[in-house]
Amino acid sequence: MSPTPDERDRIRAAMERILGGTPERSNGALTIVALSIEAGVPRNALTQRHTDLKNEFYDKVRARGGTPDSEQRLHKQVRRLKELRAADAEEIAQLKADVEALAGALQQATMENSHLRQQLADRHAVIRALPTQAPLGR
């Protein structure tokens, strides 16, 4: 799709309306999507053909002391992902500790089983049964 001759003018006018707080077609968000809707142009017009206007829009948003909505969403997502990563690292550390404890218990049980098998093989050894525990809840 080729650009219309007045495309840049429509984008600049839309920029002024959004930054002035008087959008006519969009929700007025400080995003490229809202700007493209406001200007009546496809989004790729700003991301591919008129990147200078896209950058100008974001520069004006920053100059006003604001952060574009898309950037705010990304910062929020980065914070959430960092929190998830920290939680995952904590869980991994706990799982590693559990694996070590279970490996130790398995080794202990294997050694005890081996020892009991040796005693069983030796007919002269005295093996006595240990009392069993009653199941919990009785």
C-alpha positions as MATLAB code, in Angstrom:
seq = 'MSPTPDERDRIRAAMERILGGTPERSNGALTIVALSIEAGVPRNALTQRHTDLKNEFYDKVRARGGTPDSEQRLHKQVRRLKELRAADAEEIAQLKADVEALAGALQQATMENSHLRQQLADRHAVIRALPTQAPLGR';
ca = [
       0.000    0.000    0.000;
       1.534    3.314   -1.036;
       1.323    6.347    1.231;
      -1.147    9.090    0.460;
       0.327   12.523   -0.256;
      -1.073   14.029    2.950;
      -0.053   11.117    5.214;
       2.743   12.999    7.008;
       0.442   16.012    7.557;
      -2.286   13.772    9.004;
       0.246   12.136   11.341;
       1.523   15.521   12.540;
      -2.046   16.765   13.107;
      -2.899   13.577   15.006;
       0.251   14.038   17.083;
      -0.848   17.531   18.072;
      -4.378   16.370   18.964;
      -3.135   13.499   21.128;
      -0.467   15.586   22.842;
      -3.010   18.377   23.303;
      -5.438   15.967   24.955;
      -8.120   16.336   22.266;
      -8.125   13.070   20.305;
     -10.940   12.639   17.798;
     -10.629    9.005   16.687;
      -8.417    7.223   19.237;
      -8.389    6.764   22.990;
      -5.610    9.353   23.253;
      -3.031    6.941   24.624;
       0.583    7.956   24.109;
       1.268    5.023   21.797;
       2.009    4.471   18.140;
      -1.185    2.431   17.831;
      -3.290    5.351   19.100;
      -1.361    7.760   16.878;
      -1.958    5.617   13.785;
      -5.682    5.337   14.590;
      -5.890    9.069   15.223;
      -4.127    9.824   11.913;
      -6.124    7.224    9.989;
      -2.999    5.477    8.740;
      -1.799    1.898    9.136;
       0.562    1.326   12.057;
       3.355    0.247    9.730;
       3.259    3.746    8.216;
       4.849    4.902   11.475;
       7.053    1.882   12.124;
       8.401    1.548    8.578;
       7.828    4.598    6.384;
       7.799    7.497    8.831;
      10.078    6.386   11.641;
      11.220    9.987   12.042;
       7.655   10.987   12.975;
       7.376    8.054   15.349;
      10.611    9.111   17.056;
       9.464   12.745   17.123;
       6.215   11.667   18.804;
       8.049    9.739   21.502;
      10.528   12.599   21.976;
       7.641   15.014   22.530;
       6.029   12.623   25.011;
       9.289   12.376   26.964;
       9.844   16.134   26.804;
       6.486   16.632   28.490;
       7.771   14.520   31.359;
       5.594   11.609   30.451;
       6.498    8.097   29.545;
       4.719    6.483   26.610;
       2.122    3.921   27.657;
       3.933    1.186   25.759;
       7.142    1.938   27.660;
       5.265    1.941   30.984;
       3.765   -1.462   30.134;
       7.209   -2.804   29.249;
       8.714   -1.518   32.520;
       5.874   -3.139   34.442;
       6.377   -6.413   32.588;
      10.146   -6.305   33.208;
       9.529   -5.803   36.950;
       7.092   -8.730   37.013;
       9.510  -10.963   35.093;
      12.350  -10.053   37.469;
      10.139  -10.982   40.420;
       9.259  -14.297   38.767;
      12.928  -14.963   38.020;
      13.864  -14.309   41.660;
      11.084  -16.628   42.834;
      12.255  -19.292   40.376;
      15.856  -18.964   41.599;
      14.654  -19.382   45.186;
      12.630  -22.456   44.249;
      15.576  -23.955   42.321;
      17.865  -23.467   45.336;
      15.308  -25.225   47.568;
      14.933  -28.066   45.066;
      18.719  -28.524   44.909;
      18.846  -28.746   48.698;
      15.997  -31.283   48.629;
      17.820  -33.365   46.010;
      20.951  -33.443   48.174;
      18.940  -34.485   51.242;
      17.108  -37.188   49.288;
      20.346  -38.480   47.771;
      21.837  -38.745   51.264;
      18.765  -40.584   52.555;
      18.882  -42.953   49.582;
      22.558  -43.676   50.165;
      21.880  -44.345   53.853;
      18.992  -46.689   53.020;
      21.116  -48.491   50.404;
      23.919  -49.026   52.920;
      21.479  -50.290   55.570;
      19.870  -52.623   53.030;
      23.272  -53.948   51.988;
      24.226  -54.512   55.623;
      20.954  -56.354   56.300;
      21.460  -58.544   53.205;
      24.933  -59.468   54.464;
      23.515  -60.405   57.854;
      20.795  -62.452   56.194;
      23.394  -64.284   54.113;
      25.377  -65.068   57.271;
      23.278  -67.833   58.897;
      24.871  -67.301   62.286;
      23.879  -63.620   62.550;
      20.990  -62.735   64.787;
      18.406  -60.558   63.117;
      15.636  -59.117   65.145;
      12.576  -57.341   63.865;
      12.047  -53.798   65.006;
       8.651  -52.901   66.401;
       6.399  -51.245   63.878;
       4.739  -47.919   64.465;
       0.992  -47.649   64.463;
      -0.241  -45.535   61.543;
      -0.988  -41.923   62.394;
      -4.539  -41.040   63.206;
      -5.455  -44.221   65.138;
];
